[in-house]
Amino acid sequence: MSERIALANRVTQIAPSPTLAVNAKAKALKAAGADILNFSVGEPDFDTPPHVCEAGKQAIDDGHTRYTAVPGIPELREAVTARFKKDHGWEYSPDQIQVCCGGKHGLYNIFQAVLNDGDEVLIPAPYWVSYPPMVQLAGGVPVIVPLDEKDDFDLNPDILGRYATEKTRVIMINSPSNPTGSLFSRNALEAIGKMALERGWLIVTDDIYETITYLDSSLPHVLDVDHRLKDQTVILNGVSKSFAMTGWRIGYSAGPEHIIKAMNKIQSQSTSNPSAPAQYAALAALTGPQDFPETMKEAFLPRRDFFVRDLESIEGVSCVNPNGAFYVFPNFSAYFGKSFDGKTIGDSVAMADYFLDEAKVASVPGAAFGADDFIRFSFATSMDVIQKGMERIKKALSQLS
């Protein structure tokens, strides 16, 4: 009888997160005894730093187990402003900061706070899987702006202009990008900033991977293009990737005070506040030693180099060298149309299924990111697993005809 109860229309607009679904399937197969190599999960293969864990434990011992202020404890918001000042020279007050239950939650709050029905959001593709659904859940319309592999997935301003309309309200930036690991150039950011200022757009920049870059120079950022953009930009960041704290669920946003206050209204009626002990752990992460991201990068870099080199050695496969994050996003479209055991590989979903079923390698199809020619692999795993995975991938591809 319960199945007769109708669901809300919004549920039919979206699908579950494909990355979480693939990871769950891979874990279930592994639990059943299958020798699965899992490249699907988007989290560092490091433990949270000990001093951060100790701070979380101490917070519990100190009785920090009750509600906090909706936008987060004052000490943590102060620490966020201090990091922005020290790392970038950006001035924010604590009232311009919201602490939330992970970066995803922060983005959800942003879209709920600023979008009305029919407002359009420009989303460069490949994009992180949750951007379009979160826009839709807020009544907005995702407008997908294609990026070209030949341009290293940098944004072409002329193409951006073709997708902008009078209904455009927001443009989404993610640099370094999930899934490509690519960065937006200063020229691209200048074009975005110019159009935003001229047309009154809000810029939402997802900076969750900002500490994981492989550049010799500083990472280009839209706020460094024109100081006026600070009044119409919301930054999303967090400790999940920088300090291997994905399960602690602490993100934070910074932006114009009236937008942050609106986001606090949304949060007050949804989660109330993030977990109190996790906030104190995040405080220790932001105020303590800052060498942990560099330690991770030292481990990630040789993995990246091997992965890209080995992928590009496969006939028909191309792969942009990522300058940030911990993903490779190779193009396997040359193998679409080929078959194995009577089954034809027609798209990225079929290819990812083939890798999982035949090679016991878990990956995420590019279709989930708006780029069907590609497959995403995380190199936040050991070199041994990457080498074994590449051997299996090459063997699986050689079996297609």
C-alpha positions, 0 to 999 in steps of 0.5 A: 500500500505504501508504494501508492503514496505519490512522490514529489515531482522534484524527486523524478528530476534527479538521480542518486549520486553516480559516484556514490553509487559506483563506490557502494557497488564496488564495496559490495562486490569486494565484501562478497569476495571479488578482487575489486580495485576501486578508483571511483571514490573522491577522497584522499587515501590518507588518515586525518592528521592525528592532531585534528583527531585529537581535537575532535576527541577533546571537544567531546571530552570538553562537553562540546556535544550540543547545538552550536550557532547556526553558521558555526562556532565563532572560533571556526569562522574567525579561523576561516577569515584568518586563512583567507587573509593569510593565504590570499589577502582577502578580507572577510568578517565572521558574519560573511562566513557560514560553516556547513555539513560538508562542501556539498551542503554549502552549495545546496544552501547557496542555490536554495538561497539565491535561485528562483524558479526558472533562473539559469545557472551556467555550468561548464562541463565536464562538471561535478555530478551534483551541480545540476541536480542541486540547481534543479532542486532549487527551481533553477535551470542548469545550462551546460557550457561545453569545455574542449579536451583540446583546450585542456578543458579551459573555458572559451569566453566566446562559447560562454557568451553563446549560452548566456541569456537574460535569465542567467543568474549564476555561473559555476566555477570549479578550478581545480576541477572534479573530474578533469583536474584542469584549471581555468586560466587567468584569461578565462577568469577575466572573461567570466569576471567581466561578464559577471560585472556587466550582467550582474551574475553571481559567481559561485566558485567551488575551491574545495581542491585549491590546496591540491595543485601541481603548479610552480606558480600560484593558482589563478582565482576569479577574486584576484581578477577585479576587487569588485567581484568580491561583492558578487562571489560566493566561495565554497571550500572545506577541510574534506580534501585538504585534510583528509576529513571527508567523513567529518562533514565540514565545509564553509562558504564566504560571500556577501553578508546578505547572501550568507544570512539567507543561507543561514536561514536555510541551514537553520531549517534543515541541519541547524548546525554542523556537528560540534565536535567536527567543528572543533576538529576543523578548527585544529586543521585550519589553525594548526600545521599546514604541511599536510596538503603538501605531504599528500601532493608529494604522494599524488604527483608520481601516481598522476605522472604514471597514470597519465603516461600509461593511459596515453601509451594505449592506442586511441586513448588521450588524457589531459594532464591534470594540474590539480585534484587527484583524478585523471579523465581519459577519453575512451571513445575510440573503443565505443562500438567495439564488443566483447562476448556479444555485448557492444560498448556504446558509451561511457556507462557501458565502458565503466560497467565493462571495466567493473565486470571484466577487469574488476576495476571500479571507475565512474562513467563520464556521462555522470559529469556531462562528458560521455567520451570519458571515464574518471579514475581517482589516483588517491590510492596506492601506486601498486593499485594503480599499476595493477589497475592499468594492467587490467584496463589494458587487458580488458581493452585488448579483448574488445573487437 
